[in-house]
Amino acid sequence: MTTPHADLATPHVAVDAGVLDRNLRAMAVGAASRGLALRPHAKTHKCVEIARRQVELGATGLTVATVAEAEVFAAAGLTDLFIAYPVWPSPSRVARLRALTERATVRVGVDSAESAAALSRAIPGLEVLIEVDSGHHRSGVAPAAVGELATTPGLRVAGVFTFPGHAYGPGRQRDAATEEAAALAAAAAALPAGIVVSGGSTPTAALTTAGPLTEMRPGVYVFGDAQQLELGACGWDDIALTVASTVVSRSADRIILDAGSKILGADRQSWATGNGRVLGHPDARITALSEHHATVVLPPGAPLPPLGTVLRVVPNHVCATVNLADTLHVVTDGEVVDHWRVAARGANT
């Protein structure tokens, strides 16, 4: 039995099932048409139901951020996993990784000789991808260092990967994609043919092509968010996840919603025009967030929604919003048709 969406208490996280499936299909078709394997990053949705649908549509496996996320998805039968992180093999993590490799195909990231050597000693046969810094300057080695790192005794190098995170800024996408391709090409040249060359992100997805890349790992595309709207990586019609929230107060020039940072998340890039956007009100801006309040300013002269009106807020960074939610309420044509547990919520270790 379905429930009218309007009957759910606010604030809550809602997913438009039709938009979600359209987004999943579009990325799957786009990757396949360019000869790229799709290994989407599940840290965005943290949800078994969505991961299964991605695999049904042709994803070769999942990317995850942590061993704990890998454990959640492996337990659900999703057993081709890449931990795209420079994993340090502490004793407790080694024990968990060993157990994980017994029920799943697992690869992990490395970006130092120390972690590579420690992993090869602790878990012989574990395959790794060497992380390359392609311009984001977070983790990863210079492309020129890949050849030497790959000679670490006992290391099984399956390929190289990067994250073009410097694409997260207006007008940066094309340069970031170009730098990513160049860095990966240089890194791959130091290794045997046939390796995995993995990259990509939602902002650069439309610019990612095969050669040197063999695989792309976007994540946010499943839902879209306010960052992607402002970067031009998605449109309003691509927004699948919103936070339903009620107008609880208003004054002459602003309204207050009952959704604050504890459900929306507090991420805001320096270039963002607000703390989120409001679906159906493209010119509105969320000018302030507190724990349980969002302050929304509309353009001068625009009518303010009445008290009790339910609005749909588009979070700035949807990954953070999902990690604050226990449940995604799945909506079709105004009816709540399912409730999906955020199975990997808080899986940060």
Secondary structure as UniProt FT lines:
FT   STRAND          3..4
FT   HELIX           5..7
FT   STRAND          12..16
FT   HELIX           17..33
FT   TURN            34..35
FT   STRAND          37..38
FT   TURN            42..45
FT   HELIX           48..56
FT   TURN            57..58
FT   STRAND          62..64
FT   HELIX           67..75
FT   TURN            76..77
FT   STRAND          80..86
FT   HELIX           91..101
FT   TURN            102..103
FT   STRAND          105..110
FT   HELIX           113..122
FT   TURN            124..125
FT   STRAND          127..132
FT   HELIX           143..145
FT   HELIX           146..149
FT   TURN            150..151
FT   TURN            153..154
FT   STRAND          156..161
FT   HELIX           165..167
FT   TURN            170..171
FT   HELIX           173..188
FT   TURN            189..190
FT   TURN            193..194
FT   STRAND          196..199
FT   TURN            202..204
FT   HELIX           205..207
FT   TURN            211..212
FT   STRAND          215..216
FT   HELIX           220..222
FT   HELIX           226..231
FT   HELIX           236..238
FT   STRAND          241..250
FT   STRAND          254..257
FT   HELIX           261..264
FT   TURN            270..271
FT   STRAND          277..278
FT   TURN            279..280
FT   TURN            282..283
FT   STRAND          285..289
FT   STRAND          294..297
FT   TURN            300..301
FT   TURN            307..308
FT   STRAND          310..314
FT   HELIX           318..323
FT   STRAND          327..332
FT   TURN            333..334
FT   STRAND          335..341
FT   TURN            343..346
//
